[in-house]
Amino acid sequence: MHTEKKYDLGKDKGTFEKLLEQQTAKEIAGIYGCSQGLVCYYAKKFGIVNTWRKYNYPDLSPSPELRYLIGVVVGDGSITKIGSDYAIRLSAKDEEFVVKFAKTLAIVNRRDSCYPIWRNKRGLLVTTGRSKELYYFIKNVEYYEVIQTYPHEFIEGFFDSEGSVSKTKKWNSWHITLSNTKLNLIELTQWMLDNIGIEARIYLDKKKGQKVAKTKWSNDKDYYKNFDVYKLQVLAKDNHTFARAIHPAIVRKKARLQTILETTKEWKEEVTCP
């Protein structure tokens, strides 16, 4: 004759709910000598979700980490939803950039360790974190409200994603630029730069329908721009100000900004006496 084993964990919802706030389903199963499935059965019965692990809600309060994260996501980063999977992802070639993103994402998601990083078939480094709350926060974010605090960190994230520092041989001059298909985002970044004493101008860099240069991943096919691409260029007179104020994670960009500081003269406004 089979005798069903009885457990006390399902007797009181309040006690069980408090226990789940402090322990994982596996830990509770070990305490009561039952299976994790039974723990999840009672959790479902009581209407309590996410019992397989302690769930740390992301820290969505204003912080340098959250602002940097948003700056990256609106550029090279991405947020995706497939069923109940809410992912925040970055794939890039610069290791220091992906490492910083993984660490920053872990801080915002209140994770004890950095998110793992791997290399995909295209040779890019990839990292992914998951959070339903963070996904919807970024998806519905009002940029004008978000960047009221920590504008430098937002610009640094955006610059790591969409920024470049180049030198023209013809004029022997340095160009600091940021590019994106969203004109309102470019205008917002221009406004933020202006607030920290950096003047920049906007122009249309590539038109919708323009042919894209082929790469080794093009498979000999012709590709065309689906959207207009806008570029924000820092005026030469403020290159030094930008280089001192913005500190990207990507080493090659940081080195070029340092070169600007070391090899070019800082622009100073001349004041004529009456």
For each residue, the residues with C-beta under 8 A, 3 or more apart:
1:
2:
3:
4:
5: 34
6:
7: 10 32 33 34 38
8: 11 32
9: 16 19 28 32 34 38 39 42
10: 7 16 42 45
11: 8 15
12: 15 16
13: 16 17 46
14: 17 18
15: 11 12 18 19
16: 9 10 12 13 19 20 42 43 46 48
17: 13 14 20 21 46 48
18: 14 15 21 22
19: 9 15 16 22 23 28
20: 16 17 23 25 28 43 48 51
21: 17 18 54
22: 18 19 54
23: 19 20 27 28 31 54
24: 27 28 51 52 53 54
25: 20 28 29 36 39 40 43 51 52 53
26: 29 30 36 52
27: 23 24 30 31
28: 9 19 20 23 24 25 31 32 39
29: 25 26 32 33 34 35 36 38 39
30: 26 27 33
31: 23 27 28
32: 7 8 9 28 29 39
33: 7 29 30
34: 5 7 9 29 38 39
35: 29 38 39
36: 25 26 29 39 40 52
37: 40 41
38: 7 9 29 34 35 41 42
39: 9 25 28 29 32 34 35 36 42 43 51
40: 25 36 37 43 44 51 52
41: 37 38 44 45
42: 9 10 16 38 39 45 46
43: 16 20 25 39 40 46 48 49 51
44: 40 41 47 48
45: 10 41 42
46: 13 16 17 42 43
47: 44
48: 16 17 20 43 44 51
49: 43
50: 53 55
51: 20 24 25 39 40 43 48
52: 24 25 26 36 40
53: 24 25 50
54: 21 22 23 24
55: 50
56: 109 110 111
57: 110 133
58: 108 109 110 131 133 134 137
59: 63 66 107 108 110
60: 66 108 133 134 137
61: 66
62: 66 67 146 148 149 150
63: 59 66 67 108 150
64: 67 68 150 153
65: 68 69 104 107 108 153
66: 59 60 61 62 63 69 70 108
67: 62 63 64 70 71 146 147 149 150 151 153 154 157
68: 64 65 71 72 100 104 153 154 156 157
69: 65 66 72 73 77 88 101 104 105 108 138 157
70: 66 67 73 74 138 141 146 154 157
71: 67 68 74 75 153 154 155 156 157 158 159 160 161
72: 68 69 75 76 77 90 101 104 157 158 160 161
73: 69 70 77 78 79 88 90 138 157
74: 70 71 77 158 161 180 182 185
75: 71 72 157 158 160 161 162 180
76: 72 90 91 92 160 161 162
77: 69 72 73 74 88 89 90 101 161
78: 73 87 88 89 90
79: 73 86 87 88 89 135 138 139
80: 85 86 87 89
81: 85 86 87 135
82: 85 87
83:
84:
85: 80 81 82 130
86: 79 80 81 130 131 132 134 135 136
87: 78 79 80 81 82 128 129 130 135
88: 69 73 77 78 79 105 128 129 130 131 134 135 138
89: 77 78 79 80 126 127 128 129
90: 72 73 76 77 78 97 98 101 102 126 127
91: 76 98 120 124 125 126
92: 76 97 98 124 125
93: 123 124 125
94: 97 98 125 249 250 251 252
95: 98 99 125
96: 99 100 249 250 251
97: 90 92 94 100 101 160 249 250
98: 90 91 92 94 95 101 102 117 125 126 127
99: 95 96 102 103 114 117 249
100: 68 96 97 103 104 160 249
101: 69 72 77 90 97 98 104 105 127
102: 90 98 99 105 106 114 115 116 117 127 129
103: 99 100 106 107 114
104: 65 68 69 72 100 101 107 108
105: 69 88 101 102 108 109 111 115 127 129
106: 102 103 109 111 112 113 114 115 129
107: 59 65 103 104 110 111
108: 58 59 60 63 65 66 69 104 105 134
109: 56 58 105 106 129 131 134
110: 56 57 58 59 107
111: 56 105 106 107 114 115 129
112: 106
113: 106
114: 99 102 103 106 111
115: 102 105 106 111 127 128 129
116: 102 127
117: 98 99 102 125 126 127
118: 125 126 127
119: 123 124 125 126
120: 91 123 124 126
121:
122: 217
123: 93 119 120
124: 91 92 93 119 120
125: 91 92 93 94 95 98 117 118 119
126: 89 90 91 98 117 118 119 120
127: 89 90 98 101 102 105 115 116 117 118
128: 87 88 89 115
129: 87 88 89 102 105 106 109 111 115 134
130: 85 86 87 88
131: 58 86 88 109 134 135
132: 86 135 136
133: 57 58 60 136 137
134: 58 60 86 88 108 109 129 131 137 138
135: 79 81 86 87 88 131 132 138 139
136: 86 132 133 139 140
137: 58 60 133 134 140 141
138: 69 70 73 79 88 134 135 141
139: 79 135 136
140: 136 137
141: 70 137 138 145 146
142: 145 146
143: 146 147 184 185 188
144: 147 148 188
145: 141 142 148
146: 62 67 70 141 142 143 154
147: 67 143 144 150 151 154 188 192
148: 62 144 145 151
149: 62 67
150: 62 63 64 67 147 153 154
151: 67 147 148 154 155 192 195 196
152: 155 156 196 245 246
153: 64 65 67 68 71 150 156 157
154: 67 68 70 71 146 147 150 151 157 158 192
155: 71 151 152 158 159 189 192 193 246
156: 68 71 152 153 159 160 246 247 248 249
157: 67 68 69 70 71 72 73 75 153 154 160 161
158: 71 72 74 75 154 155 161 162 163 178 189
159: 71 155 156 162 163 178 246 248 253
160: 71 72 75 76 97 100 156 157 163 248 249 250 253
161: 71 72 74 75 76 77 157 158
162: 75 76 158 159 178 179 180
163: 158 159 160 176 177 178 248 253
164: 175 176 177 178 179 253
165: 174 175 176 253 256 257 260
166: 174 175 177 256
167: 172 173 174 175
168: 171 172 173 175
169: 172
170:
171: 168
172: 167 168 169
173: 167 168 236
174: 165 166 167 236 239 256 260 264
175: 164 165 166 167 168 233 234
176: 163 164 165 233 234 239 242 243 257 260
177: 163 164 166 231 232 233 234
178: 158 159 162 163 164 186 189 231 232
179: 162 164 205 229 230 231 232
180: 74 75 162 185 186 229 230
181: 227 228 229 230
182: 74 185 186 230
183: 186 187 202 228 230
184: 143 187 188
185: 74 143 180 182 188 189
186: 178 180 182 183 189 190 202 230 231 232
187: 183 184 190 191 202
188: 143 144 147 184 185 191 192
189: 155 158 178 185 186 192 193 200 232
190: 186 187 193 194 200 201 202 232
191: 187 188 194 195
192: 147 151 154 155 188 189 195 196
193: 155 189 190 196 198 199 200 232 234 242
194: 190 191 197 198 199 200
195: 151 191 192
196: 151 152 192 193 241 245
197: 194 238 241 245
198: 193 194 234 238 241 242 245
199: 193 194 234 235 237 238
200: 189 190 193 194 232 233 234 235 238
201: 190 232 233 235
202: 183 186 187 190 230 231 232
203: 230 231 233
204: 207 228 229 230 231
205: 179 229 230 231
206: 210 225 228 229
207: 204 210 225 228
208: 225 226 227 228
209: 224 225
210: 206 207 224 225
211: 222 223 224 225
212: 223 224 225
213:
214: 218 220 222 223
215: 218
216:
217: 122
218: 214 215 221 223
219:
220: 214
221: 218
222: 211 214
223: 211 212 214 218
224: 209 210 211 212
225: 206 207 208 209 210 211 212 228 229
226: 208
227: 181 208
228: 181 183 204 206 207 208 225
229: 179 180 181 204 205 206 225
230: 179 180 181 182 183 186 202 203 204 205
231: 177 178 179 186 202 203 204 205
232: 177 178 179 186 189 190 193 200 201 202
233: 175 176 177 200 201 203
234: 175 176 177 193 198 199 200 238 239 242
235: 199 200 201 238 239
236: 173 174 239 267
237: 199 267
238: 197 198 199 200 234 235 241 242 267
239: 174 176 234 235 236 242 243 260 264 267
240: 243 244 260 261 264 266 267
241: 196 197 198 238 244 245
242: 176 193 198 234 238 239 245 246 257
243: 176 239 240 246 257 258 260 261
244: 240 241 261
245: 152 196 197 198 241 242
246: 152 155 156 159 242 243 257
247: 156 254
248: 156 159 160 163 253 254 257
249: 94 96 97 99 100 156 160 254
250: 94 96 97 160 253 254
251: 94 96 254 255
252: 94 255 256
253: 159 160 163 164 165 248 250 256 257
254: 247 248 249 250 251 257 258
255: 251 252 258 259
256: 165 166 174 252 253 259 260
257: 165 176 242 243 246 248 253 254 260 261
258: 243 254 255 261 262
259: 255 256 262 263
260: 165 174 176 239 240 243 256 257 263 264
261: 240 243 244 257 258 264
262: 258 259
263: 259 260
264: 174 239 240 260 261
265:
266: 240
267: 236 237 238 239 240
268:
269:
270:
271:
272:
273:
274:
